[in-house]
Amino acid sequence: MASVLVPLAEGCEELEAVTIIDLLRRAGIEVVTAGLVPGPVRASRGTTLVPDTTLDEVRERRFDMIVLPGGLPGADHLQRDPRLKEMLREAAAEGRWVGAICAAPKVLAAAGLLEGRRATAYPGVLEALDVPGLEPSGAPVEEDGRILTSRGPGTAMDFALAIIERLEGPDKRHEVEAALQRPAA
């Protein structure tokens, strides 16, 4: 079974966080949510999320993927956390997946993972960065190597389904998507 870490910071976008957590768990993926500090996390729209653990508790664990929900100021808190940036760099160096949605791709950039890459994010986020060779795509979901990015709350379901496909294969993605009763595109 694949394992995914979803770090949760004050001010994260709850629609993105909960959609990712929910769909990955529907796929049978082990999802561990970790707060930057102990205790509940108040998300950007006032929803209280209760992480499974803290980042310190899982810092040495090797997850198959680390996925960052966006939202502000949540992405700013993630970006300022040196532990998380180190974990992202280690994951990328070891060939494991990393992903980010909305404003959170800037955390990947701060960790040095978007140089010479194609990525997507909430409009204006990537364009405001000075990252050599970064190519903002504007796509709902973008994959470059083992980096997966997405635009925002409206693309959270597509992003989560893409994560499922990368970690568990297209059959599992289709199984989860069919059960959601999404209209055909």
N, C-alpha and C positions, 0 to 999 in steps of 0.2 A: 504494500500500500504506500502510495506517495505521501509525503508530508510537506505541509506548507506553513510558514510563519507569516502571520499578519500582525505587524506592530500597530498599536493603537495609541494615538496622541490626542491630547486635549484639542478640540476643534477640528477633528477629522470629519470627513463627509460620511455621515451614517448610512446613506443609501448605498454608497460604494462599498463600505466596509461590510455591511450586513449582506448585501447581494453576493459579494465574493465568498464570504464565510458560508452562507446558506447553500449556494450552488455547489461549491466544492465538497461540502459535507454530504450533499445529496449524491455526489459521485463516489462516495466512499473514501474520499481523500481525508487524511488526518489533518485537521486545521488547528493550529495552536495560536491563540490571540495573546499578545503580550503587551502590557502597558509599559511606557517608558519609566513610569514610577508606580509604586504599589497603589492599589485602589481603583475605584470606578473612573471612567473617562467620560467627560461631558463632550458630546459631539457638537458639530457646528450649528445644528438646528435644535439643540437642547436635549436630545435623546441621551440617556445615560447608558453606556455600554460597560459591561463588567468583563475585563480581560481574564483569560484562563490563568495567567501567570504574569511575571515581569520579564522584561528584556534581560536583566541580569541572570535570572534563573535559567534561561535557554541560550545564553550567549555562546556556549561551547558546543551546542548541538548542531549537527549538520542536517539542515532541511533540504528537500529536493528543490524548493523554491521559496523565495522571500517576496511577498507581494505587499506593496504600499498603497493604502487608500489615500486619496487626496483630501481636498478641503483646506480651508484656511481658518485659523492659523495652524491646523494640524500638520500640513506639509512643512511649514516653517519649523515646527518643533522637531519633526523627523530630521530635517536637514541639519539642525544644530546638534544632533546627537552623535558624538564620535563613535560610540559603540556600534550603532547601526551602520554608519558608513564603513566601518571596519568589517562588519559581517557581510555587507553587500560586496565589498571588494574581494573578500575571501571566497564567497559563493561564485562570483564571476571568474575568478582565477582558477577555481576548481571545476569549471564547466557546468556549474549548476545554474538553474534558471533564476532570474530576477524580473520583477514586474512592478509597474507603477501606473497609476491612473490620475487624471485631472491635473492638479498642481504638483503631485508627487514625483513626476519624472525629473523635476529639478533636484530632488534628493539623489537620484542616480547620477545626474550631472555633477553634483557636488562631490560624489564619491569617485569621480573620474571615469565613469562607465559609458558616457555618451559621446566621447570624442570619436569623430569619423563614423558616427552611426546615424541611422534613420530612426526617428522616434515621433510620437505624437503626444499631445497633452491638451489641457484646456487652452483655448485660444489666447495667445500672447505670452504664455509661460515660457516656452522654449525660445521664442523670438527675443525675449528679454535677456537671455543668457549669452555669454561670450564663450562658446565652446567650439574649439577648432574642429571643422568638418562636420558639425552637427547639422543634419538635414531634417527640419520639421516637415512632417508629411501631411498632417491634417486628417489622416485616415481615422476611422472609428477605433480600430485596433491596428497596431503596427508591430511587426516582428523583425528583429535584426539580430541574427545569431541567437543567443539564448536570453535576449532581452525583449520583453513584451511590454508595450505601453498602450494606453488608451486615453480617450479625450475627457470623459467626465461622467456625471451621474447617469445621463441618458445612454451611455455606452457600457455601463457596468455589467449588464447581463451578457452582452457580446464578449466582453473582456473575460468574465468568469468562465464562459463556455469555451473560449480559446485556451484558457489555462487548463481546463479539464482535458481538452483535446491533446495538448502538448504533453500532459503528464500521464493520461490514461488511455489515449487513443480516440479516434473518430467514433467508434461504436459507442463508447461511454458518453461522449458528448451528445450524440444523437439520442441516446436513451434518456439522459437528463433533460434535454431540450424538448423531446416529445411529451414528457410528463408535465412540462410547464404549460402546455397548450399555447405555445407562441404561434401567431399566424405565419403562414408561409410568406417568405419575402417575394 
